[in-house]
Amino acid sequence: MKANNNIFRLIGFWCYIKPKILQLFIIITTFKFIKEWQPKATKVTMKAWRLEQPRVENLHLVNDDPIPQTLEDYEVLIKVLAVGLNPVDYKRVKFRPKEKYPFVVGLDIVGIVEKRGSKVDENSFVEGGTVVLLHGSFENRVGYFAEFTLHDSRYLSIVPKEIYQGKDLAEVASHLAGLPCASFTAYQIVFNRLRLFPQDRHQDLRGLKNIVVSAASGGLGGFALQFLRIWRDSLPEEQREQVKLIATCSKKNGDDVTKLGATHAVDYSSEDVVKRLQELTDNKGVDVFIDNVGFENKRIELESLGYEGQLIISVESGDNFGVNELWSKAQSVHSIFVPSTYLSRNHDKMEQLRFFGDEVLKFYAQNQITSLVSEILPFERVKDGLEMLEGRHVRGKLVAKLWSKQYDIKLFVIYLFIEKNGLKNFNLKKCFRKHDTMIG
Ligand SMILES: NC(=O)c1ccc[n+]([C@@H]2O[C@H](COP(=O)([O-])OP(=O)(O)OC[C@H]3O[C@@H](n4cnc5c(N)ncnc54)[C@H](OP(=O)(O)O)[C@@H]3O)[C@@H](O)[C@H]2O)c1
């Protein structure tokens, strides 16, 4: 917490020139110490976004959710630093009635391991010292948009120290929280299904020359573009020139998707997308269409897909694709649904989530991808964030952080108060009552 250190240096300086501040400095340092240790030692309840009943109006930030006390063998208790917001979170609130209400919403988090279950590897997971990133399960026994959560240590990734060392951890965690769901899905699409590995420099293009990423200005599309760019950049020049990465988005986001890797941006809101795609592909049709839009894009996908074209469906798109029609053009469809991985109850599939996380973190550490975070919200605004996502025009990723800089502001408020009214009139309890900082 770099900023806090600076504040303390500043206060130290004032103590030097104004001795009466020294007393206050000691009070504040003690307070900070108690506050930081409080969650571990005494707290039994926590803040959490709890859905009482289906529908968004029943989603509330509560203070009384129990902090999990018992851990299963492979579980770790995690102090959450930041959460990532995804369309699946609002869809779950709106459309996926869960049998057992209430439950705490959310899936993507970054946090610090607080406690280990009995079978968790103690060398890899250090209590109070290991930063982890994960995409959670719909069926976890506790939810994720909370101060603390539990997760199976076999299905999460450890964030390498080089990513946050010497930096403001709260800030780094906020950016990392943008990664899990969207980047894991993009990884699954580009590397696992399409098998477009950047390492293989002499690969045959396998006829994959025209690749469309729809909703490329969103989270999933943005990561898919970045991974495709990495693959395209790794090709020998004459092959690279043949590959078109075509993004669909509105005009205002054209420059952004080009920076992420698109060679062409098509404005879906003003252009005839099918016609434009036919022009760009010399009427051959596209080889891969990564659809991140759903039902309303179906006609565009099917009309623009070329011979042996591959359609990647990451969003609900209805049932009637017409297998015969696909067959007549030797086309195929891949369905991708990363948040349902845990429902497979297949250990190997669930372990893949850790693999995706580890791989994505490597790309991130090497600055090959950005987290796409366009806005960091305070945790109290998670519900607003979900409503923004429902509007379907968010650029990149929305995240919310639990660590707040309110503490710094409080110190300044106290300082100003004492400067004005004198130390005698200072009432610490009164000062802090209105500012209940969550962690740190
Ligand atoms: N299957 C999976 O595992 C998986 C994983 C992650 C996400 N998803 C799904 O993928 C979809 C995209 O998710 P996301 O996280 O990228 O965020 P998102 O919030 O759904 O995407 C927002 C972006 O979509 C663009 N957009 C809206 N309508 C469009 C249209 N008709 N054509 C082209 N672009 C359009 C907007 O661009 P403009 O503002 O420029 O219009 C905006 O930047 C969601 O439905 C989500 O549930 C699935």
The ligand as a MOL file (V3000), in Angstrom:
LIG
                    3D

  0  0  0     0  0            999 V3000
M  V30 BEGIN CTAB
M  V30 COUNTS 48 52 0 0 0
M  V30 BEGIN ATOM
M  V30 1 N -19.3260 -19.0720 -23.1500 0
M  V30 2 C -18.5220 -18.5570 -22.2670 0
M  V30 3 O -17.7600 -19.2660 -21.6230 0
M  V30 4 C -18.5310 -17.0680 -22.0720 0
M  V30 5 C -17.5300 -16.4400 -21.3240 0
M  V30 6 C -17.5210 -15.0550 -21.2340 0
M  V30 7 C -18.5520 -14.3280 -21.8360 0
M  V30 8 N -19.5320 -14.9900 -22.5230 0 CHG=1
M  V30 9 C -20.6170 -14.2530 -23.1560 0
M  V30 10 O -20.0680 -13.4970 -24.2170 0
M  V30 11 C -20.8150 -12.3020 -24.3940 0
M  V30 12 C -19.8470 -11.1590 -24.4160 0
M  V30 13 O -19.3340 -10.9860 -23.1430 0
M  V30 14 P -18.3200 -9.8150 -22.7780 0
M  V30 15 O -17.7510 -10.1460 -21.4620 0
M  V30 16 O -17.4110 -9.6100 -23.9050 0 CHG=-1
M  V30 17 O -19.1450 -8.4930 -22.5380 0
M  V30 18 P -20.3730 -7.7290 -23.1120 0
M  V30 19 O -20.5860 -6.7420 -22.0590 0
M  V30 20 O -21.5330 -8.5980 -23.4460 0
M  V30 21 O -19.8310 -7.0540 -24.4420 0
M  V30 22 C -20.0290 -5.6980 -24.5920 0
M  V30 23 C -19.6380 -5.3170 -25.9830 0
M  V30 24 O -20.5170 -5.9080 -26.9110 0
M  V30 25 C -20.6040 -5.0480 -28.0330 0
M  V30 26 N -21.8440 -5.3270 -28.7410 0
M  V30 27 C -23.1200 -5.2420 -28.2660 0
M  V30 28 N -23.9850 -5.6370 -29.2330 0
M  V30 29 C -23.2250 -5.9590 -30.3420 0
M  V30 30 C -23.5390 -6.4360 -31.6610 0
M  V30 31 N -24.7960 -6.6510 -32.0580 0
M  V30 32 N -22.5050 -6.6660 -32.5040 0
M  V30 33 C -21.2200 -6.4450 -32.1450 0
M  V30 34 N -20.8700 -6.0000 -30.9080 0
M  V30 35 C -21.8710 -5.7530 -30.0190 0
M  V30 36 C -20.5130 -3.6750 -27.4500 0
M  V30 37 O -19.8040 -2.9080 -28.3650 0
M  V30 38 P -20.2210 -1.4260 -28.7710 0
M  V30 39 O -20.3580 -0.6600 -27.4910 0
M  V30 40 O -19.0670 -1.0280 -29.6230 0
M  V30 41 O -21.5190 -1.5270 -29.4820 0
M  V30 42 C -19.7250 -3.8480 -26.1350 0
M  V30 43 O -18.4200 -3.3090 -26.2070 0
M  V30 44 C -21.8070 -12.2390 -23.2380 0
M  V30 45 O -23.0860 -12.6360 -23.6870 0
M  V30 46 C -21.2780 -13.2490 -22.2410 0
M  V30 47 O -22.2650 -13.8340 -21.4400 0
M  V30 48 C -19.5380 -16.3300 -22.6530 0
M  V30 END ATOM
M  V30 BEGIN BOND
M  V30 1 1 1 2
M  V30 2 2 2 3
M  V30 3 1 2 4
M  V30 4 1 4 5
M  V30 5 2 4 48
M  V30 6 2 5 6
M  V30 7 1 6 7
M  V30 8 2 7 8
M  V30 9 1 8 9
M  V30 10 1 8 48
M  V30 11 1 9 10
M  V30 12 1 9 46
M  V30 13 1 10 11
M  V30 14 1 11 12
M  V30 15 1 11 44
M  V30 16 1 12 13
M  V30 17 1 13 14
M  V30 18 2 14 15
M  V30 19 1 14 16
M  V30 20 1 14 17
M  V30 21 1 17 18
M  V30 22 2 18 19
M  V30 23 1 18 20
M  V30 24 1 18 21
M  V30 25 1 21 22
M  V30 26 1 22 23
M  V30 27 1 23 24
M  V30 28 1 23 42
M  V30 29 1 24 25
M  V30 30 1 25 26
M  V30 31 1 25 36
M  V30 32 1 26 27
M  V30 33 1 26 35
M  V30 34 2 27 28
M  V30 35 1 28 29
M  V30 36 1 29 30
M  V30 37 2 29 35
M  V30 38 1 30 31
M  V30 39 2 30 32
M  V30 40 1 32 33
M  V30 41 2 33 34
M  V30 42 1 34 35
M  V30 43 1 36 37
M  V30 44 1 36 42
M  V30 45 1 37 38
M  V30 46 2 38 39
M  V30 47 1 38 40
M  V30 48 1 38 41
M  V30 49 1 42 43
M  V30 50 1 44 45
M  V30 51 1 44 46
M  V30 52 1 46 47
M  V30 END BOND
M  V30 END CTAB
M  END
